[in-house]
Amino acid sequence: MRSYMLFAVWTLLAGAGIPLIGVLNSGVARGVGNPYAATAIMFAIATVAALGVALPFYGLPTAAQLGSAPPTGYAAGLLIGFYALSATIIIPRFGAASFVAFILIAQLVTSALVDQFGLFGMARRPIDPTKLIGLTVIAAGIVIMEIGNLHNAR
């Protein structure tokens, strides 16, 4: 139970950062005049921070370790880059809540498919009726919220 609570709080903190990535990085983009440069700057800072934690505790991975990772795993860097650039460009134009609402629907569907089929080596966690109802309720709430946003945008 204790590790569940720790992971839940950690995940909530990570989730709170998701809209802030685009909000804060759009300020950098305005400052440097370019969302691509702002995203590169953000990743440079993230790289320094990650290396600052990884190197003292784990050192650098060997070439053999790098080669043993599944090649598809390295696509995660492209995906997070696409996400960060998208957030930087879209949030100032679309709003943080709408951006995250659409992100959330995509995350829910994708994660449910990964769990259902055990994709990319993950453990299979089939979608049961309770999970399906929960996903449907969340999606319905997002649709209702976005209908309101669409109505107000007219």
Buried (B, 14 or more C-beta within 10 A) or exposed (E): EEEEEEEEEEEEEEEEEBBEBBBBBBEBBEEEEBBEEBBBBBBEEEEEEEEEEEEEEEEEEEEEEEEEEEEEEEEEEEEEBEBBBBBBBBBBEBBBEBBBBEBBBEEBEEBBEBBEEEEEEEEEBEBEEEBEEEBEEEBEEBEEEBEEBEEEEE
